[in-house]
Each structure stands twice: as structure tokens, then as C-alpha cells.
Amino acid sequence: MRNGEPSNGSTAKPRVVLAGWGRVEPTVACVSAPADPSQVAVALKEVGARGLITRGLGRSYNNAAQNDGGEVIVTTRLNKIIAFDADLGVAVCESGVSLEQLMISGLPAGWFVPVSPGTRHVTVGGAIAADVHGKNHHVAGSFAQHVQWLDLLQPDGQERRVTPAEEPRLFWATAGGMGLTGIILRAAIQLTRVQTSRVRVDTVRTADIDESLEYLSATDNSYSYSVAWLDCLATGAHLGRSVITSGDFAKPDDLAPKDRQNPLEFRPVARLTAPDAWPNGLINRYTVALANEAWYRKAPRRRQGEIQTISTFFHPLDGIRNWNRVYGSAGFRQYQFVVPVGAEPTIRAALERISRARAPSFVTVLKRFGPGNDGLLSFPMAGWTLALDFPAHTPGLAALLDSLDANVLAAGGRVYLAKDSRVAPGTLAGMYPRLDEFRAVRAELDPAGIMASDLSRRLSL
Ligand SMILES: Cc1cc2nc3c(=O)[nH]c(=O)nc-3n(C[C@H](O)[C@H](O)[C@H](O)COP(=O)(O)OP(=O)(O)OC[C@H]3O[C@@H](n4cnc5c(N)ncnc54)[C@H](O)[C@@H]3O)c2cc1C
């Protein structure tokens, strides 16, 4: 298995090579995929010296859900929606339920997930553990803010129902805690009311980064969802030119007459599967420059009220199964940072460095975040987040990203643990001022260090 679920649920623990979505640092662990929470408790009791970590659908980009030489519990068979209140929109589910499952169950009754990352192939456990954000962060915050409670199997084997009101410390260490406080078994999620399964989208093309920042600042409050795609290789007067898409769920009257018959229809499909035989180097500064140019030119200068499906608007990459393979066996590194409001020059400076270095990223996304939450390691803060995908073999990438880290740190920002593959431990500590509080919670909960991942060892989390 790589990046996926074990094919069966045998109780023997095969040694399996696991990697994150970027495929850069595979390691081998003993993997089990329990079908029942009681089996999870047994696996926890029997854990060896290298500890264990939980894994959902393996969509974090690097090694948060890997444990070299230790154990990994995959939750994809813990995939029951236990109860769904169609009046209140509350779903109680096992932690291996995917956001796609929640959409399939909730949409017919008019409920959508409260926060969706750029893929719906993530589990509820993974969404809580990384406290994921979506295009609506500026109005809805991140995923954990919509969790009413979660059942946590603590490292000492005790199961505990944790609510943000009654146990804020443990809740907010677990939300964003990258699986290091224990194993989330179940959770209750408040979904969001929608009248249709389509989004009414406005698109604008901007000339440069300054116009993009201004446009997002001025218009974000008019939309529930917004994001900018950027051409990271554009230079000079075009630096950071963007295509900004903003939208809200459509009303039934917005739909074409044929779609009004079934306004909540949701039929997710991946139309294509990328084969696993792409050469390293296909995605490079030349091919990305061409693709960026074409993407920018193809976008309308200004278009209003286009009706898009959930898949097109929220999860365009899910249309190609295993699209990460196009980077070849060398894989790619995603780099995502956030800087506070007022640090707009840091965004501009980052783009100047990236374009000067000709470091190619096709999936380059800028978003304005609303306020952060109480998560000790939650990533979002009020400000600007920029995410980029670089082929791992890009010349000079390590030095470039180190220099970006330094600027982000100086601006009071941080990088995202669900994406990170290389930040220095000392730099990370400066970026997350509540890291010591997080470590203190872990020391109390897990003095023997049972919960462990490649990420936690690298960064001493
Ligand atoms: C195409 C793509 C787009 C993305 N877009 C976004 C985005 O817009 N916003 C965003 O925030 N993220 C985004 N991500 C990242 C992704 O949402 C997160 O990494 C998420 O955590 C992945 O969930 P998963 O189920 O695959 O978890 P995994 O990757 O398997 O694990 C992630 C972390 O969660 C922990 N974990 C998983 N299950 C449990 C559990 N039951 N109990 C305790 N800990 C658990 C793991 O230990 C690990 O630390 C994107 C990823 C991809 C591939």
C-alpha cells in the first residue's frame, strides 16, 4: 500500500511502505485497519517501542500519518455514519468516514460539510487532527469549530468524550494536534444548510498581486467562499497575476430549469486515473510556465453568476484519481504559509523570490483567512495564506524554502503541519507560540510517548 487503504482488514500487521500525498519521504510501518473501535483499543494495548499513529486517507502531504519502524492504525474501515439528524444537520460518525460520504448522506436533506478542503477524500479524523480550512475560512473558521464533541481513545487506553465547552484544553490540543493526543474514534459534526448542490460563482482576472490582495480584501465579505489561483512564475508588472473565484451556494431559482427538478443532486466521480508511470521532470519551469499562461488566458476577465457543481468549485483535482503521480516517483513538496493582516509585503516578497528562482508551481493558491481559533497547533490566523506545489527535484528548492520560512517567521506567520516536509524544528517553535502548551498536554496524557509519527519525531512536537 502507498497513500491508501489496506485492501483487507486482516488482523496480522503487514509491514507497508507509506507516504504522504507528495510521495517524498516514504517509510515502513506495521499497519492495521481495524473495523471496530474495540480492535483499536487492542492495538493500542499491544503497541511496541516505536509507538503508533493514526492514518485516515493519507491526504496530508508529507509524513504526519507515517511512523517509521512503528505502528500505524488506518481508520478507513471505521466508516459508519452512526446517526444523522436531518432537521438539525448533525452527523455522528466514526472517524474514518470521509467528507465525500458526509456529502452523499447530507446533501439530499440539504446539508453540506461546514468546511471542505480542496479534496473531499479526507476523513473526519484527519479533518479534525489537522483542523482543516476551506474557501470559507473568512466566514466559517476551520473544521474543529463545527465539531460538537469527539470520542478520544487516549494513549492510556481510556476513552473520553471531549467537548470544546467542558474540556477546552484537551479539545483544542486534539483539534490541529496531528493525531498526537490519541485516536479520535467518533465525532459529531454540525453541517451547513444549503438549498442546492450548485455554487453561483463570480470570476475575476487580476493584473498583479496587489490587485488580487485588494480585490479579496474588498469583496470577501460579500461571499461565503473565495480563493485566488496565482501564476507564480509571472514577473514584473504581472507578478502574482491571478484568477479569483468567489461564490455562494445557489438558490433553486438560480438553476437552469432542467436542474430545478433535482436541486440537491450530487454525483461525485473521478473521470480519469493518472497512471503510475510519469517521468520525473515532466513538471518543470517550462511546462508550468506554459500551463500557467494558458490557465490565466483561458479565464474570463470578469464573469458573474456562473453555476458550478460542488466538484468543479470545491474539488477540481479530485476529477483525476491519483493526480499526484504526474510529479513522477520523486514526488513534490507542498509549501503553505500564513502571515498576519498587515504582512502583505511578505506575500509580494515571497512571489518575487519564487518567480526569480523560476520555481514552478501550477497549483498556487492565495486565500484571506478570518480569525484563528483556540487550537494550540491550528494553522489559520487572520491574514493571508499562500500554498504552492513544487516538484521535489526543483533546483535550489531547499534554500528557497528556507529563505521563505525566515520571512514568514519574521512576519509573525507560520507553515502548515499537514503540508510541511522540511521546516527546521527551531523555526517551527517560533511560528507556533503555543507549542510548549501542546507539549505539556502531551506530557501529561502520554508520558511514555506512545503516540508518535515521523512528523512528531522530526519536529519534537
Ligand atoms: C488535493 C488536496 C487538497 C487539500 N486542500 C486542503 C485545504 O484546502 N485545506 C486544508 O486544510 N487541507 C487541505 N489538504 C490537506 C488535508 O485536508 C489534510 O492533510 C487532512 O488532514 C487529510 O485527512 P486524511 O484523512 O487524509 O488524514 P491523514 O493524511 O491520513 O492524516 C493527517 C493527520 O491526521 C491524523 N489523524 C487522521 N485520522 C485520525 C484519527 N482518527 N484520530 C487522530 N488523528 C488522526 C494523522 O495522525 C495525521 O497527523 C489537502 C490535501 C490534498 C491532497
The ligand as a Gaussian input file, in Angstrom:
#p B3LYP/6-31G(d) Opt

LIG

0 1
 C       -5.614000      17.810000      -3.126000
 C       -5.543000      18.215000      -1.687000
 C       -6.093000      19.420000      -1.303000
 C       -6.051000      19.809000       0.032000
 N       -6.613000      21.003000       0.372000
 C       -6.598000      21.394000       1.653000
 C       -7.231000      22.602000       2.045000
 O       -7.799000      23.326000       1.218000
 N       -7.227000      22.941000       3.360000
 C       -6.636000      22.130000       4.306000
 O       -6.681000      22.483000       5.484000
 N       -6.029000      20.986000       3.969000
 C       -6.007000      20.599000       2.670000
 N       -5.410000      19.406000       2.323000
 C       -4.785000      18.598000       3.381000
 C       -5.770000      17.614000       4.034000
 O       -7.043000      18.198000       4.165000
 C       -5.294000      17.269000       5.438000
 O       -3.975000      16.824000       5.417000
 C       -6.145000      16.201000       6.124000
 O       -5.662000      16.037000       7.430000
 C       -6.090000      14.867000       5.415000
 O       -7.005000      13.965000       6.033000
 P       -6.735000      12.401000       5.963000
 O       -7.952000      11.695000       6.403000
 O       -6.209000      12.043000       4.630000
 O       -5.631000      12.273000       7.085000
 P       -4.126000      11.697000       7.007000
 O       -3.376000      12.435000       5.979000
 O       -4.174000      10.237000       6.923000
 O       -3.620000      12.168000       8.453000
 C       -3.451000      13.540000       8.718000
 C       -3.248000      13.745000      10.219000
 O       -4.448000      13.399000      10.894000
 C       -4.202000      12.443000      11.898000
 N       -5.379000      11.593000      12.000000
 C       -6.060000      11.010000      10.991000
 N       -7.108000      10.317000      11.492000
 C       -7.086000      10.470000      12.826000
 C       -7.897000       9.988000      13.890000
 N       -8.959000       9.203000      13.687000
 N       -7.551000      10.327000      15.167000
 C       -6.480000      11.118000      15.415000
 N       -5.690000      11.603000      14.442000
 C       -5.992000      11.280000      13.158000
 C       -2.953000      11.716000      11.432000
 O       -2.255000      11.130000      12.513000
 C       -2.168000      12.846000      10.792000
 O       -1.444000      13.550000      11.761000
 C       -5.436000      18.974000       1.005000
 C       -4.875000      17.753000       0.615000
 C       -4.921000      17.380000      -0.720000
 C       -4.306000      16.067000      -1.118000

